[in-house]
Amino acid sequence: MPRLSDIRPAFYAALHISPKGRRTVTTRDFVAELAKRNHAWSLHEANVWIEHHIDTFRDISTQDGDERTFMLYNPNNGGF
């Protein structure tokens, strides 16, 4: 059974950290992490959740559609 408390940890589990320290999350990776936690979300649902609940990431996608990429933009490192 999916639990609401699993959503935020799934988001952070989908984080990718580049060698330069840039933190990004793709919607596809977030949905995959949610699936591991018994959540069946569409890409659109994941994008809406990110936009409403995560205020330290911004959309840096280069293409249109629901497969989006978000990057940490908080100058204070977003609490990491």
Buried (B, 14 or more C-beta within 10 A) or exposed (E): EEEEEBBEEBBEBBBEEEEEEEBBBBBBBBBBBBEEBEBEBEBEBBBEBBBEEBEBBEEEBEEEEBEBBBBBEEEEEEEE
